[in-house]
């Protein structure tokens, strides 16, 4: 890891980025004070197509009571 000044970074930006892309780390300083650290961005996670039938979320569970017939009182509340 090497340290360069802001002026060096701005005047040599293509070379600085090439070094970072190759895996290096560079500290940019203002005078003797470190201000920023340049590192390579992580590679984006590549996702291929999901197998047929695979879902993103676990299946939803519907209790059996949800399919039970409504009581006479519940039908009246719904105006049926």
Chimera marker file (.cmm) of the C-alpha trace (Angstrom):
<marker_set name="trace">
<marker id="1" x="0.000" y="0.000" z="0.000" r="1" g="1" b="0" radius="0.5"/>
<marker id="2" x="1.459" y="3.317" z="-0.991" r="1" g="1" b="0" radius="0.5"/>
<marker id="3" x="0.553" y="6.895" z="-0.150" r="1" g="1" b="0" radius="0.5"/>
<marker id="4" x="0.222" y="9.690" z="-2.682" r="1" g="1" b="0" radius="0.5"/>
<marker id="5" x="-0.887" y="13.310" z="-2.477" r="1" g="1" b="0" radius="0.5"/>
<marker id="6" x="-4.090" y="14.678" z="-3.940" r="1" g="1" b="0" radius="0.5"/>
<marker id="7" x="-2.095" y="16.427" z="-6.683" r="1" g="1" b="0" radius="0.5"/>
<marker id="8" x="-0.321" y="13.170" z="-7.640" r="1" g="1" b="0" radius="0.5"/>
<marker id="9" x="-3.647" y="11.331" z="-7.710" r="1" g="1" b="0" radius="0.5"/>
<marker id="10" x="-5.344" y="13.897" z="-9.941" r="1" g="1" b="0" radius="0.5"/>
<marker id="11" x="-2.445" y="14.250" z="-12.385" r="1" g="1" b="0" radius="0.5"/>
<marker id="12" x="-1.887" y="10.458" z="-12.662" r="1" g="1" b="0" radius="0.5"/>
<marker id="13" x="-5.461" y="9.182" z="-12.304" r="1" g="1" b="0" radius="0.5"/>
<marker id="14" x="-5.318" y="6.565" z="-15.114" r="1" g="1" b="0" radius="0.5"/>
<marker id="15" x="-2.148" y="5.013" z="-13.661" r="1" g="1" b="0" radius="0.5"/>
<marker id="16" x="-3.545" y="5.170" z="-10.111" r="1" g="1" b="0" radius="0.5"/>
<marker id="17" x="-6.733" y="3.391" z="-11.201" r="1" g="1" b="0" radius="0.5"/>
<marker id="18" x="-4.747" y="0.768" z="-13.109" r="1" g="1" b="0" radius="0.5"/>
<marker id="19" x="-2.763" y="0.007" z="-9.959" r="1" g="1" b="0" radius="0.5"/>
<marker id="20" x="-5.955" y="-0.276" z="-7.900" r="1" g="1" b="0" radius="0.5"/>
<marker id="21" x="-7.582" y="-2.516" z="-10.534" r="1" g="1" b="0" radius="0.5"/>
<marker id="22" x="-4.545" y="-4.789" z="-10.316" r="1" g="1" b="0" radius="0.5"/>
<marker id="23" x="-5.269" y="-5.275" z="-6.606" r="1" g="1" b="0" radius="0.5"/>
<marker id="24" x="-3.221" y="-2.489" z="-5.019" r="1" g="1" b="0" radius="0.5"/>
<marker id="25" x="-4.396" y="-0.106" z="-2.332" r="1" g="1" b="0" radius="0.5"/>
<marker id="26" x="-3.526" y="3.563" z="-2.387" r="1" g="1" b="0" radius="0.5"/>
<marker id="27" x="-3.861" y="6.118" z="0.391" r="1" g="1" b="0" radius="0.5"/>
<marker id="28" x="-4.514" y="9.664" z="-0.784" r="1" g="1" b="0" radius="0.5"/>
<marker id="29" x="-3.276" y="12.332" z="1.601" r="1" g="1" b="0" radius="0.5"/>
<marker id="30" x="-3.569" y="16.044" z="2.001" r="1" g="1" b="0" radius="0.5"/>
<marker id="31" x="-0.076" y="16.925" z="3.117" r="1" g="1" b="0" radius="0.5"/>
<marker id="32" x="0.786" y="14.393" z="5.817" r="1" g="1" b="0" radius="0.5"/>
<marker id="33" x="-2.842" y="13.658" z="6.694" r="1" g="1" b="0" radius="0.5"/>
<marker id="34" x="-4.428" y="10.582" z="5.089" r="1" g="1" b="0" radius="0.5"/>
<marker id="35" x="-7.809" y="11.457" z="3.592" r="1" g="1" b="0" radius="0.5"/>
<marker id="36" x="-8.980" y="8.448" z="1.548" r="1" g="1" b="0" radius="0.5"/>
<marker id="37" x="-8.088" y="4.875" z="0.685" r="1" g="1" b="0" radius="0.5"/>
<marker id="38" x="-8.621" y="3.572" z="-2.844" r="1" g="1" b="0" radius="0.5"/>
<marker id="39" x="-9.333" y="-0.140" z="-3.182" r="1" g="1" b="0" radius="0.5"/>
<marker id="40" x="-10.783" y="-2.271" z="-5.946" r="1" g="1" b="0" radius="0.5"/>
<marker id="41" x="-14.559" y="-2.666" z="-5.953" r="1" g="1" b="0" radius="0.5"/>
<marker id="42" x="-15.731" y="-6.238" z="-5.340" r="1" g="1" b="0" radius="0.5"/>
<marker id="43" x="-16.969" y="-8.083" z="-8.384" r="1" g="1" b="0" radius="0.5"/>
<marker id="44" x="-20.769" y="-8.071" z="-8.637" r="1" g="1" b="0" radius="0.5"/>
<marker id="45" x="-22.358" y="-11.354" z="-7.731" r="1" g="1" b="0" radius="0.5"/>
<marker id="46" x="-23.505" y="-13.026" z="-10.902" r="1" g="1" b="0" radius="0.5"/>
<marker id="47" x="-26.742" y="-14.906" z="-10.701" r="1" g="1" b="0" radius="0.5"/>
<marker id="48" x="-27.787" y="-17.315" z="-13.343" r="1" g="1" b="0" radius="0.5"/>
<marker id="49" x="-31.323" y="-18.362" z="-14.067" r="1" g="1" b="0" radius="0.5"/>
<marker id="50" x="-33.086" y="-20.215" z="-11.290" r="1" g="1" b="0" radius="0.5"/>
<marker id="51" x="-34.094" y="-23.796" z="-11.914" r="1" g="1" b="0" radius="0.5"/>
<marker id="52" x="-37.691" y="-24.250" z="-12.996" r="1" g="1" b="0" radius="0.5"/>
<marker id="53" x="-39.994" y="-24.250" z="-9.987" r="1" g="1" b="0" radius="0.5"/>
<marker id="54" x="-37.575" y="-22.533" z="-7.595" r="1" g="1" b="0" radius="0.5"/>
<marker id="55" x="-39.017" y="-19.519" z="-5.792" r="1" g="1" b="0" radius="0.5"/>
<marker id="56" x="-37.404" y="-16.558" z="-4.102" r="1" g="1" b="0" radius="0.5"/>
<marker id="57" x="-39.344" y="-16.958" z="-0.867" r="1" g="1" b="0" radius="0.5"/>
<marker id="58" x="-40.437" y="-19.924" z="1.179" r="1" g="1" b="0" radius="0.5"/>
<marker id="59" x="-43.947" y="-21.148" z="0.377" r="1" g="1" b="0" radius="0.5"/>
<marker id="60" x="-46.783" y="-19.458" z="2.223" r="1" g="1" b="0" radius="0.5"/>
<marker id="61" x="-48.695" y="-21.641" z="4.658" r="1" g="1" b="0" radius="0.5"/>
<marker id="62" x="-52.487" y="-21.285" z="4.616" r="1" g="1" b="0" radius="0.5"/>
<marker id="63" x="-54.190" y="-22.981" z="7.557" r="1" g="1" b="0" radius="0.5"/>
<marker id="64" x="-57.071" y="-25.374" z="6.873" r="1" g="1" b="0" radius="0.5"/>
<marker id="65" x="-59.419" y="-23.072" z="8.824" r="1" g="1" b="0" radius="0.5"/>
<marker id="66" x="-59.139" y="-20.550" z="5.982" r="1" g="1" b="0" radius="0.5"/>
<marker id="67" x="-61.162" y="-22.909" z="3.779" r="1" g="1" b="0" radius="0.5"/>
<marker id="68" x="-63.842" y="-23.727" z="6.349" r="1" g="1" b="0" radius="0.5"/>
<marker id="69" x="-67.380" y="-22.540" z="5.546" r="1" g="1" b="0" radius="0.5"/>
<marker id="70" x="-68.472" y="-19.280" z="7.149" r="1" g="1" b="0" radius="0.5"/>
<marker id="71" x="-70.849" y="-19.402" z="10.077" r="1" g="1" b="0" radius="0.5"/>
<marker id="72" x="-74.358" y="-17.941" z="9.774" r="1" g="1" b="0" radius="0.5"/>
<marker id="73" x="-73.236" y="-15.023" z="11.972" r="1" g="1" b="0" radius="0.5"/>
<marker id="74" x="-70.239" y="-14.302" z="9.733" r="1" g="1" b="0" radius="0.5"/>
<marker id="75" x="-72.448" y="-14.446" z="6.630" r="1" g="1" b="0" radius="0.5"/>
<marker id="76" x="-74.795" y="-11.870" z="8.202" r="1" g="1" b="0" radius="0.5"/>
<marker id="77" x="-71.820" y="-9.589" z="8.998" r="1" g="1" b="0" radius="0.5"/>
<marker id="78" x="-70.826" y="-9.743" z="5.306" r="1" g="1" b="0" radius="0.5"/>
<marker id="79" x="-74.410" y="-9.066" z="4.251" r="1" g="1" b="0" radius="0.5"/>
<marker id="80" x="-74.797" y="-12.466" z="2.649" r="1" g="1" b="0" radius="0.5"/>
<link id1="1" id2="2" r="1" g="1" b="0" radius="0.2"/>
<link id1="2" id2="3" r="1" g="1" b="0" radius="0.2"/>
<link id1="3" id2="4" r="1" g="1" b="0" radius="0.2"/>
<link id1="4" id2="5" r="1" g="1" b="0" radius="0.2"/>
<link id1="5" id2="6" r="1" g="1" b="0" radius="0.2"/>
<link id1="6" id2="7" r="1" g="1" b="0" radius="0.2"/>
<link id1="7" id2="8" r="1" g="1" b="0" radius="0.2"/>
<link id1="8" id2="9" r="1" g="1" b="0" radius="0.2"/>
<link id1="9" id2="10" r="1" g="1" b="0" radius="0.2"/>
<link id1="10" id2="11" r="1" g="1" b="0" radius="0.2"/>
<link id1="11" id2="12" r="1" g="1" b="0" radius="0.2"/>
<link id1="12" id2="13" r="1" g="1" b="0" radius="0.2"/>
<link id1="13" id2="14" r="1" g="1" b="0" radius="0.2"/>
<link id1="14" id2="15" r="1" g="1" b="0" radius="0.2"/>
<link id1="15" id2="16" r="1" g="1" b="0" radius="0.2"/>
<link id1="16" id2="17" r="1" g="1" b="0" radius="0.2"/>
<link id1="17" id2="18" r="1" g="1" b="0" radius="0.2"/>
<link id1="18" id2="19" r="1" g="1" b="0" radius="0.2"/>
<link id1="19" id2="20" r="1" g="1" b="0" radius="0.2"/>
<link id1="20" id2="21" r="1" g="1" b="0" radius="0.2"/>
<link id1="21" id2="22" r="1" g="1" b="0" radius="0.2"/>
<link id1="22" id2="23" r="1" g="1" b="0" radius="0.2"/>
<link id1="23" id2="24" r="1" g="1" b="0" radius="0.2"/>
<link id1="24" id2="25" r="1" g="1" b="0" radius="0.2"/>
<link id1="25" id2="26" r="1" g="1" b="0" radius="0.2"/>
<link id1="26" id2="27" r="1" g="1" b="0" radius="0.2"/>
<link id1="27" id2="28" r="1" g="1" b="0" radius="0.2"/>
<link id1="28" id2="29" r="1" g="1" b="0" radius="0.2"/>
<link id1="29" id2="30" r="1" g="1" b="0" radius="0.2"/>
<link id1="30" id2="31" r="1" g="1" b="0" radius="0.2"/>
<link id1="31" id2="32" r="1" g="1" b="0" radius="0.2"/>
<link id1="32" id2="33" r="1" g="1" b="0" radius="0.2"/>
<link id1="33" id2="34" r="1" g="1" b="0" radius="0.2"/>
<link id1="34" id2="35" r="1" g="1" b="0" radius="0.2"/>
<link id1="35" id2="36" r="1" g="1" b="0" radius="0.2"/>
<link id1="36" id2="37" r="1" g="1" b="0" radius="0.2"/>
<link id1="37" id2="38" r="1" g="1" b="0" radius="0.2"/>
<link id1="38" id2="39" r="1" g="1" b="0" radius="0.2"/>
<link id1="39" id2="40" r="1" g="1" b="0" radius="0.2"/>
<link id1="40" id2="41" r="1" g="1" b="0" radius="0.2"/>
<link id1="41" id2="42" r="1" g="1" b="0" radius="0.2"/>
<link id1="42" id2="43" r="1" g="1" b="0" radius="0.2"/>
<link id1="43" id2="44" r="1" g="1" b="0" radius="0.2"/>
<link id1="44" id2="45" r="1" g="1" b="0" radius="0.2"/>
<link id1="45" id2="46" r="1" g="1" b="0" radius="0.2"/>
<link id1="46" id2="47" r="1" g="1" b="0" radius="0.2"/>
<link id1="47" id2="48" r="1" g="1" b="0" radius="0.2"/>
<link id1="48" id2="49" r="1" g="1" b="0" radius="0.2"/>
<link id1="49" id2="50" r="1" g="1" b="0" radius="0.2"/>
<link id1="50" id2="51" r="1" g="1" b="0" radius="0.2"/>
<link id1="51" id2="52" r="1" g="1" b="0" radius="0.2"/>
<link id1="52" id2="53" r="1" g="1" b="0" radius="0.2"/>
<link id1="53" id2="54" r="1" g="1" b="0" radius="0.2"/>
<link id1="54" id2="55" r="1" g="1" b="0" radius="0.2"/>
<link id1="55" id2="56" r="1" g="1" b="0" radius="0.2"/>
<link id1="56" id2="57" r="1" g="1" b="0" radius="0.2"/>
<link id1="57" id2="58" r="1" g="1" b="0" radius="0.2"/>
<link id1="58" id2="59" r="1" g="1" b="0" radius="0.2"/>
<link id1="59" id2="60" r="1" g="1" b="0" radius="0.2"/>
<link id1="60" id2="61" r="1" g="1" b="0" radius="0.2"/>
<link id1="61" id2="62" r="1" g="1" b="0" radius="0.2"/>
<link id1="62" id2="63" r="1" g="1" b="0" radius="0.2"/>
<link id1="63" id2="64" r="1" g="1" b="0" radius="0.2"/>
<link id1="64" id2="65" r="1" g="1" b="0" radius="0.2"/>
<link id1="65" id2="66" r="1" g="1" b="0" radius="0.2"/>
<link id1="66" id2="67" r="1" g="1" b="0" radius="0.2"/>
<link id1="67" id2="68" r="1" g="1" b="0" radius="0.2"/>
<link id1="68" id2="69" r="1" g="1" b="0" radius="0.2"/>
<link id1="69" id2="70" r="1" g="1" b="0" radius="0.2"/>
<link id1="70" id2="71" r="1" g="1" b="0" radius="0.2"/>
<link id1="71" id2="72" r="1" g="1" b="0" radius="0.2"/>
<link id1="72" id2="73" r="1" g="1" b="0" radius="0.2"/>
<link id1="73" id2="74" r="1" g="1" b="0" radius="0.2"/>
<link id1="74" id2="75" r="1" g="1" b="0" radius="0.2"/>
<link id1="75" id2="76" r="1" g="1" b="0" radius="0.2"/>
<link id1="76" id2="77" r="1" g="1" b="0" radius="0.2"/>
<link id1="77" id2="78" r="1" g="1" b="0" radius="0.2"/>
<link id1="78" id2="79" r="1" g="1" b="0" radius="0.2"/>
<link id1="79" id2="80" r="1" g="1" b="0" radius="0.2"/>
</marker_set>
